[in-house]
Amino acid sequence: MTYKKRLVCLVLIIFVLLSAYIGSFLLNIDFKKTSVFYSWLDSDSAEKASRIVFYTEWEEFEFNKRNELWLITHNGYEYPARQQRMMDFFSILTTRAEWPVRSSNESSHERFGMDEYASRITIYGEYSVILDILIGKDDVMGTEAYFLKIGQNDVRSGDNTIKAYMTNAITGWYNFRIIPESESNPIDAGNIQRMSVFNGDQTQVFSRNYLGWDISGIDVSIPDVNGIENYIRTILNTEGDNFVHHVSRDDPVFNQNRIVLEFGNGRILTIRISDPDESGRRLVNISGREYIYSVPAWAANRFFRDASSFEMR
């Protein structure tokens, strides 16, 4: 009997020790997850963001949200920003991912690049700062960078894509589509009821007629419906490659050529187009907007077409 009691006691001791070991192992895993997996922003806070300022060693630029669209301000000028790029930027900040703590010692901050040369991102809501972080050096592999939230001591490492967003050419943020909203909410050619094209002295008018098109101003025996739809789609999705400031929207260069789009909801959009320069490049202005787009020759050549382009073959 004594032997059996000892055996039972030994089994219980082994069970308790094993349970304690497994419990400590699970707690350790949970601790590691807590310290490694992290997000800089929650989705609700990101939705409230209305202004973002990027500070780098070389320059400063900012974004402002108006009417649910982001605009970028640089060197005193404001431009439409690429909305998808903004969404990707916020996705990095709000996605819970591996951002392990590399140090919690304030004295180590400078070693990770948290000094006067560090880049900085400050995100503002309507009344307060939502997020303020410093971005220091890259790690030895160059795949991650070190980050520090202002007011905290934890230096974390993680995806240096954020750093690339700040240091790559600022034009990467510009939305060069001459109709900016077509980037995030593509405008279907089916929304256009009439398109009038004025190229110098020539006028072409395309009017939707049920499933087809009526054309005036040029002679087209049998209109190519798909060809006309593709032409309209090309106009809607035209992109420039830069903004210019040496001419204004009231400049006479925009008096000769234009394309007028009439939408089914009553909206009318006028695209005013300069004559080509010696390289074939044209300047473009959209009614109601100050931006002047510079459109390269290969894209500008698609603005105007002759009658044969619309003939069914």
TORKOL-4160 file (C-alpha; in steps of 0.2 Angstrom, whole numbers, padded with zeros to 4 digits, m for minus):
313
<pt num="1" X="0000" Y="0000" Z="0000"/>
<pt num="2" X="0014" Y="0011" Z="0004"/>
<pt num="3" X="0022" Y="0008" Z="m0013"/>
<pt num="4" X="0006" Y="0012" Z="m0022"/>
<pt num="5" X="0004" Y="0029" Z="m0012"/>
<pt num="6" X="0022" Y="0033" Z="m0017"/>
<pt num="7" X="0018" Y="0029" Z="m0035"/>
<pt num="8" X="0003" Y="0040" Z="m0035"/>
<pt num="9" X="0012" Y="0054" Z="m0026"/>
<pt num="10" X="0026" Y="0053" Z="m0039"/>
<pt num="11" X="0014" Y="0053" Z="m0054"/>
<pt num="12" X="0005" Y="0069" Z="m0046"/>
<pt num="13" X="0021" Y="0078" Z="m0044"/>
<pt num="14" X="0026" Y="0074" Z="m0062"/>
<pt num="15" X="0009" Y="0080" Z="m0068"/>
<pt num="16" X="0010" Y="0096" Z="m0059"/>
<pt num="17" X="0028" Y="0099" Z="m0065"/>
<pt num="18" X="0023" Y="0095" Z="m0083"/>
<pt num="19" X="0007" Y="0107" Z="m0082"/>
<pt num="20" X="0018" Y="0121" Z="m0075"/>
<pt num="21" X="0031" Y="0119" Z="m0089"/>
<pt num="22" X="0017" Y="0118" Z="m0103"/>
<pt num="23" X="0009" Y="0134" Z="m0095"/>
<pt num="24" X="0025" Y="0144" Z="m0094"/>
<pt num="25" X="0028" Y="0139" Z="m0113"/>
<pt num="26" X="0011" Y="0145" Z="m0118"/>
<pt num="27" X="0013" Y="0161" Z="m0108"/>
<pt num="28" X="0030" Y="0164" Z="m0116"/>
<pt num="29" X="0022" Y="0162" Z="m0134"/>
<pt num="30" X="0008" Y="0174" Z="m0129"/>
<pt num="31" X="0021" Y="0187" Z="m0123"/>
<pt num="32" X="0031" Y="0185" Z="m0139"/>
<pt num="33" X="0016" Y="0188" Z="m0149"/>
<pt num="34" X="0011" Y="0203" Z="m0139"/>
<pt num="35" X="0028" Y="0211" Z="m0141"/>
<pt num="36" X="0031" Y="0206" Z="m0159"/>
<pt num="37" X="0014" Y="0208" Z="m0167"/>
<pt num="38" X="0009" Y="0227" Z="m0167"/>
<pt num="39" X="0000" Y="0240" Z="m0177"/>
<pt num="40" X="0003" Y="0258" Z="m0177"/>
<pt num="41" X="m0015" Y="0264" Z="m0180"/>
<pt num="42" X="m0032" Y="0257" Z="m0178"/>
<pt num="43" X="m0044" Y="0258" Z="m0193"/>
<pt num="44" X="m0056" Y="0270" Z="m0184"/>
<pt num="45" X="m0041" Y="0282" Z="m0180"/>
<pt num="46" X="m0035" Y="0281" Z="m0198"/>
<pt num="47" X="m0052" Y="0286" Z="m0205"/>
<pt num="48" X="m0052" Y="0302" Z="m0194"/>
<pt num="49" X="m0035" Y="0307" Z="m0202"/>
<pt num="50" X="m0036" Y="0324" Z="m0211"/>
<pt num="51" X="m0018" Y="0329" Z="m0212"/>
<pt num="52" X="m0001" Y="0321" Z="m0214"/>
<pt num="53" X="0016" Y="0329" Z="m0214"/>
<pt num="54" X="0031" Y="0320" Z="m0220"/>
<pt num="55" X="0048" Y="0326" Z="m0214"/>
<pt num="56" X="0064" Y="0320" Z="m0221"/>
<pt num="57" X="0082" Y="0326" Z="m0220"/>
<pt num="58" X="0080" Y="0335" Z="m0237"/>
<pt num="59" X="0062" Y="0341" Z="m0238"/>
<pt num="60" X="0045" Y="0342" Z="m0230"/>
<pt num="61" X="0028" Y="0339" Z="m0239"/>
<pt num="62" X="0010" Y="0337" Z="m0233"/>
<pt num="63" X="m0006" Y="0329" Z="m0237"/>
<pt num="64" X="m0024" Y="0336" Z="m0233"/>
<pt num="65" X="m0040" Y="0328" Z="m0235"/>
<pt num="66" X="m0054" Y="0337" Z="m0243"/>
<pt num="67" X="m0071" Y="0330" Z="m0248"/>
<pt num="68" X="m0064" Y="0312" Z="m0245"/>
<pt num="69" X="m0050" Y="0315" Z="m0257"/>
<pt num="70" X="m0031" Y="0317" Z="m0252"/>
<pt num="71" X="m0022" Y="0332" Z="m0260"/>
<pt num="72" X="m0003" Y="0334" Z="m0258"/>
<pt num="73" X="0006" Y="0351" Z="m0255"/>
<pt num="74" X="0024" Y="0354" Z="m0260"/>
<pt num="75" X="0034" Y="0370" Z="m0263"/>
<pt num="76" X="0018" Y="0380" Z="m0260"/>
<pt num="77" X="0008" Y="0371" Z="m0274"/>
<pt num="78" X="m0006" Y="0359" Z="m0271"/>
<pt num="79" X="m0009" Y="0344" Z="m0282"/>
<pt num="80" X="m0021" Y="0329" Z="m0282"/>
<pt num="81" X="m0013" Y="0314" Z="m0274"/>
<pt num="82" X="m0015" Y="0296" Z="m0279"/>
<pt num="83" X="m0029" Y="0289" Z="m0268"/>
<pt num="84" X="m0023" Y="0271" Z="m0270"/>
<pt num="85" X="m0006" Y="0275" Z="m0264"/>
<pt num="86" X="m0013" Y="0283" Z="m0249"/>
<pt num="87" X="m0024" Y="0268" Z="m0245"/>
<pt num="88" X="m0008" Y="0257" Z="m0246"/>
<pt num="89" X="0001" Y="0269" Z="m0235"/>
<pt num="90" X="m0013" Y="0268" Z="m0221"/>
<pt num="91" X="m0014" Y="0249" Z="m0224"/>
<pt num="92" X="0004" Y="0247" Z="m0218"/>
<pt num="93" X="0000" Y="0257" Z="m0202"/>
<pt num="94" X="m0016" Y="0248" Z="m0198"/>
<pt num="95" X="m0012" Y="0230" Z="m0202"/>
<pt num="96" X="m0006" Y="0220" Z="m0187"/>
<pt num="97" X="0011" Y="0213" Z="m0192"/>
<pt num="98" X="0028" Y="0209" Z="m0185"/>
<pt num="99" X="0036" Y="0225" Z="m0178"/>
<pt num="100" X="0047" Y="0217" Z="m0164"/>
<pt num="101" X="0054" Y="0228" Z="m0150"/>
<pt num="102" X="0073" Y="0230" Z="m0152"/>
<pt num="103" X="0076" Y="0241" Z="m0137"/>
<pt num="104" X="0066" Y="0249" Z="m0123"/>
<pt num="105" X="0081" Y="0259" Z="m0117"/>
<pt num="106" X="0081" Y="0277" Z="m0121"/>
<pt num="107" X="0100" Y="0278" Z="m0121"/>
<pt num="108" X="0100" Y="0267" Z="m0136"/>
<pt num="109" X="0089" Y="0278" Z="m0147"/>
<pt num="110" X="0103" Y="0287" Z="m0156"/>
<pt num="111" X="0111" Y="0270" Z="m0160"/>
<pt num="112" X="0095" Y="0266" Z="m0171"/>
<pt num="113" X="0095" Y="0283" Z="m0179"/>
<pt num="114" X="0083" Y="0292" Z="m0169"/>
<pt num="115" X="0092" Y="0309" Z="m0170"/>
<pt num="116" X="0091" Y="0325" Z="m0179"/>
<pt num="117" X="0093" Y="0316" Z="m0196"/>
<pt num="118" X="0078" Y="0304" Z="m0193"/>
<pt num="119" X="0063" Y="0306" Z="m0204"/>
<pt num="120" X="0046" Y="0309" Z="m0196"/>
<pt num="121" X="0028" Y="0306" Z="m0200"/>
<pt num="122" X="0014" Y="0316" Z="m0190"/>
<pt num="123" X="m0004" Y="0312" Z="m0193"/>
<pt num="124" X="m0017" Y="0324" Z="m0187"/>
<pt num="125" X="m0036" Y="0322" Z="m0184"/>
<pt num="126" X="m0048" Y="0336" Z="m0183"/>
<pt num="127" X="m0042" Y="0342" Z="m0166"/>
<pt num="128" X="m0027" Y="0332" Z="m0161"/>
<pt num="129" X="m0011" Y="0322" Z="m0167"/>
<pt num="130" X="m0016" Y="0304" Z="m0171"/>
<pt num="131" X="0001" Y="0297" Z="m0173"/>
<pt num="132" X="0019" Y="0304" Z="m0172"/>
<pt num="133" X="0033" Y="0292" Z="m0177"/>
<pt num="134" X="0052" Y="0294" Z="m0180"/>
<pt num="135" X="0060" Y="0283" Z="m0194"/>
<pt num="136" X="0078" Y="0280" Z="m0191"/>
<pt num="137" X="0092" Y="0269" Z="m0199"/>
<pt num="138" X="0089" Y="0253" Z="m0210"/>
<pt num="139" X="0094" Y="0237" Z="m0202"/>
<pt num="140" X="0110" Y="0228" Z="m0209"/>
<pt num="141" X="0101" Y="0219" Z="m0222"/>
<pt num="142" X="0092" Y="0235" Z="m0229"/>
<pt num="143" X="0075" Y="0226" Z="m0228"/>
<pt num="144" X="0069" Y="0234" Z="m0212"/>
<pt num="145" X="0070" Y="0251" Z="m0204"/>
<pt num="146" X="0069" Y="0256" Z="m0185"/>
<pt num="147" X="0053" Y="0266" Z="m0179"/>
<pt num="148" X="0050" Y="0275" Z="m0163"/>
<pt num="149" X="0033" Y="0282" Z="m0158"/>
<pt num="150" X="0036" Y="0299" Z="m0150"/>
<pt num="151" X="0033" Y="0299" Z="m0131"/>
<pt num="152" X="0038" Y="0280" Z="m0130"/>
<pt num="153" X="0054" Y="0271" Z="m0128"/>
<pt num="154" X="0051" Y="0255" Z="m0138"/>
<pt num="155" X="0061" Y="0255" Z="m0154"/>
<pt num="156" X="0053" Y="0243" Z="m0166"/>
<pt num="157" X="0059" Y="0236" Z="m0183"/>
<pt num="158" X="0048" Y="0233" Z="m0198"/>
<pt num="159" X="0043" Y="0236" Z="m0216"/>
<pt num="160" X="0054" Y="0250" Z="m0223"/>
<pt num="161" X="0041" Y="0252" Z="m0237"/>
<pt num="162" X="0035" Y="0267" Z="m0227"/>
<pt num="163" X="0053" Y="0275" Z="m0228"/>
<pt num="164" X="0053" Y="0272" Z="m0247"/>
<pt num="165" X="0036" Y="0282" Z="m0248"/>
<pt num="166" X="0045" Y="0296" Z="m0240"/>
<pt num="167" X="0062" Y="0296" Z="m0249"/>
<pt num="168" X="0057" Y="0291" Z="m0267"/>
<pt num="169" X="0053" Y="0305" Z="m0280"/>
<pt num="170" X="0038" Y="0315" Z="m0273"/>
<pt num="171" X="0030" Y="0314" Z="m0291"/>
<pt num="172" X="0026" Y="0296" Z="m0286"/>
<pt num="173" X="0012" Y="0303" Z="m0275"/>
<pt num="174" X="0005" Y="0314" Z="m0289"/>
<pt num="175" X="m0011" Y="0309" Z="m0298"/>
<pt num="176" X="m0008" Y="0314" Z="m0316"/>
<pt num="177" X="m0025" Y="0309" Z="m0322"/>
<pt num="178" X="m0033" Y="0324" Z="m0330"/>
<pt num="179" X="m0049" Y="0318" Z="m0322"/>
<pt num="180" X="m0042" Y="0314" Z="m0305"/>
<pt num="181" X="m0057" Y="0305" Z="m0298"/>
<pt num="182" X="m0056" Y="0292" Z="m0312"/>
<pt num="183" X="m0042" Y="0284" Z="m0302"/>
<pt num="184" X="m0051" Y="0278" Z="m0287"/>
<pt num="185" X="m0069" Y="0278" Z="m0295"/>
<pt num="186" X="m0067" Y="0274" Z="m0314"/>
<pt num="187" X="m0079" Y="0283" Z="m0325"/>
<pt num="188" X="m0087" Y="0271" Z="m0337"/>
<pt num="189" X="m0089" Y="0277" Z="m0355"/>
<pt num="190" X="m0107" Y="0272" Z="m0353"/>
<pt num="191" X="m0110" Y="0288" Z="m0342"/>
<pt num="192" X="m0106" Y="0299" Z="m0357"/>
<pt num="193" X="m0121" Y="0305" Z="m0367"/>
<pt num="194" X="m0112" Y="0317" Z="m0379"/>
<pt num="195" X="m0094" Y="0321" Z="m0383"/>
<pt num="196" X="m0090" Y="0336" Z="m0393"/>
<pt num="197" X="m0072" Y="0338" Z="m0400"/>
<pt num="198" X="m0066" Y="0355" Z="m0406"/>
<pt num="199" X="m0049" Y="0353" Z="m0415"/>
<pt num="200" X="m0045" Y="0370" Z="m0422"/>
<pt num="201" X="m0059" Y="0373" Z="m0436"/>
<pt num="202" X="m0065" Y="0355" Z="m0436"/>
<pt num="203" X="m0079" Y="0349" Z="m0425"/>
<pt num="204" X="m0084" Y="0332" Z="m0421"/>
<pt num="205" X="m0100" Y="0328" Z="m0411"/>
<pt num="206" X="m0104" Y="0310" Z="m0404"/>
<pt num="207" X="m0122" Y="0308" Z="m0397"/>
<pt num="208" X="m0128" Y="0292" Z="m0389"/>
<pt num="209" X="m0143" Y="0285" Z="m0398"/>
<pt num="210" X="m0149" Y="0270" Z="m0388"/>
<pt num="211" X="m0135" Y="0257" Z="m0390"/>
<pt num="212" X="m0127" Y="0266" Z="m0404"/>
<pt num="213" X="m0120" Y="0283" Z="m0408"/>
<pt num="214" X="m0125" Y="0297" Z="m0420"/>
<pt num="215" X="m0110" Y="0307" Z="m0427"/>
<pt num="216" X="m0110" Y="0325" Z="m0434"/>
<pt num="217" X="m0097" Y="0336" Z="m0441"/>
<pt num="218" X="m0088" Y="0322" Z="m0451"/>
<pt num="219" X="m0094" Y="0309" Z="m0463"/>
<pt num="220" X="m0095" Y="0291" Z="m0456"/>
<pt num="221" X="m0106" Y="0278" Z="m0465"/>
<pt num="222" X="m0107" Y="0265" Z="m0452"/>
<pt num="223" X="m0101" Y="0270" Z="m0435"/>
<pt num="224" X="m0090" Y="0258" Z="m0425"/>
<pt num="225" X="m0098" Y="0258" Z="m0408"/>
<pt num="226" X="m0084" Y="0249" Z="m0399"/>
<pt num="227" X="m0071" Y="0261" Z="m0408"/>
<pt num="228" X="m0081" Y="0276" Z="m0401"/>
<pt num="229" X="m0082" Y="0269" Z="m0384"/>
<pt num="230" X="m0064" Y="0265" Z="m0383"/>
<pt num="231" X="m0060" Y="0283" Z="m0389"/>
<pt num="232" X="m0071" Y="0290" Z="m0375"/>
<pt num="233" X="m0062" Y="0278" Z="m0363"/>
<pt num="234" X="m0045" Y="0284" Z="m0369"/>
<pt num="235" X="m0050" Y="0302" Z="m0365"/>
<pt num="236" X="m0057" Y="0298" Z="m0348"/>
<pt num="237" X="m0041" Y="0289" Z="m0343"/>
<pt num="238" X="m0028" Y="0301" Z="m0351"/>
<pt num="239" X="m0013" Y="0305" Z="m0339"/>
<pt num="240" X="0000" Y="0319" Z="m0340"/>
<pt num="241" X="0018" Y="0316" Z="m0333"/>
<pt num="242" X="0020" Y="0333" Z="m0324"/>
<pt num="243" X="0011" Y="0349" Z="m0318"/>
<pt num="244" X="0017" Y="0366" Z="m0325"/>
<pt num="245" X="0015" Y="0383" Z="m0318"/>
<pt num="246" X="0022" Y="0395" Z="m0332"/>
<pt num="247" X="0004" Y="0396" Z="m0339"/>
<pt num="248" X="m0013" Y="0399" Z="m0330"/>
<pt num="249" X="m0030" Y="0392" Z="m0334"/>
<pt num="250" X="m0034" Y="0409" Z="m0342"/>
<pt num="251" X="m0020" Y="0408" Z="m0355"/>
<pt num="252" X="m0025" Y="0410" Z="m0373"/>
<pt num="253" X="m0016" Y="0394" Z="m0377"/>
<pt num="254" X="m0031" Y="0385" Z="m0372"/>
<pt num="255" X="m0043" Y="0394" Z="m0383"/>
<pt num="256" X="m0041" Y="0384" Z="m0399"/>
<pt num="257" X="m0045" Y="0366" Z="m0394"/>
<pt num="258" X="m0056" Y="0357" Z="m0382"/>
<pt num="259" X="m0066" Y="0342" Z="m0379"/>
<pt num="260" X="m0083" Y="0343" Z="m0370"/>
<pt num="261" X="m0090" Y="0328" Z="m0361"/>
<pt num="262" X="m0109" Y="0328" Z="m0356"/>
<pt num="263" X="m0114" Y="0315" Z="m0343"/>
<pt num="264" X="m0130" Y="0307" Z="m0340"/>
<pt num="265" X="m0132" Y="0316" Z="m0323"/>
<pt num="266" X="m0131" Y="0333" Z="m0331"/>
<pt num="267" X="m0113" Y="0336" Z="m0327"/>
<pt num="268" X="m0103" Y="0345" Z="m0341"/>
<pt num="269" X="m0084" Y="0343" Z="m0341"/>
<pt num="270" X="m0073" Y="0353" Z="m0353"/>
<pt num="271" X="m0055" Y="0348" Z="m0357"/>
<pt num="272" X="m0045" Y="0363" Z="m0364"/>
<pt num="273" X="m0030" Y="0358" Z="m0374"/>
<pt num="274" X="m0016" Y="0368" Z="m0381"/>
<pt num="275" X="m0008" Y="0366" Z="m0398"/>
<pt num="276" X="0007" Y="0354" Z="m0398"/>
<pt num="277" X="0024" Y="0360" Z="m0395"/>
<pt num="278" X="0039" Y="0355" Z="m0406"/>
<pt num="279" X="0040" Y="0338" Z="m0397"/>
<pt num="280" X="0021" Y="0335" Z="m0399"/>
<pt num="281" X="0018" Y="0338" Z="m0380"/>
<pt num="282" X="0002" Y="0348" Z="m0376"/>
<pt num="283" X="m0004" Y="0357" Z="m0360"/>
<pt num="284" X="m0021" Y="0353" Z="m0353"/>
<pt num="285" X="m0033" Y="0361" Z="m0341"/>
<pt num="286" X="m0050" Y="0354" Z="m0335"/>
<pt num="287" X="m0065" Y="0366" Z="m0331"/>
<pt num="288" X="m0066" Y="0371" Z="m0313"/>
<pt num="289" X="m0048" Y="0367" Z="m0309"/>
<pt num="290" X="m0032" Y="0376" Z="m0308"/>
<pt num="291" X="m0021" Y="0362" Z="m0312"/>
<pt num="292" X="m0011" Y="0363" Z="m0329"/>
<pt num="293" X="m0006" Y="0346" Z="m0335"/>
<pt num="294" X="0009" Y="0342" Z="m0347"/>
<pt num="295" X="0004" Y="0328" Z="m0358"/>
<pt num="296" X="0018" Y="0319" Z="m0368"/>
<pt num="297" X="0016" Y="0317" Z="m0387"/>
<pt num="298" X="0011" Y="0298" Z="m0386"/>
<pt num="299" X="m0004" Y="0302" Z="m0375"/>
<pt num="300" X="m0008" Y="0319" Z="m0383"/>
<pt num="301" X="m0009" Y="0311" Z="m0400"/>
<pt num="302" X="m0025" Y="0301" Z="m0394"/>
<pt num="303" X="m0035" Y="0317" Z="m0391"/>
<pt num="304" X="m0040" Y="0320" Z="m0409"/>
<pt num="305" X="m0044" Y="0307" Z="m0423"/>
<pt num="306" X="m0050" Y="0308" Z="m0441"/>
<pt num="307" X="m0066" Y="0301" Z="m0448"/>
<pt num="308" X="m0058" Y="0284" Z="m0453"/>
<pt num="309" X="m0055" Y="0280" Z="m0435"/>
<pt num="310" X="m0074" Y="0278" Z="m0432"/>
<pt num="311" X="m0079" Y="0269" Z="m0447"/>
<pt num="312" X="m0084" Y="0251" Z="m0445"/>
<pt num="313" X="m0072" Y="0239" Z="m0454"/>
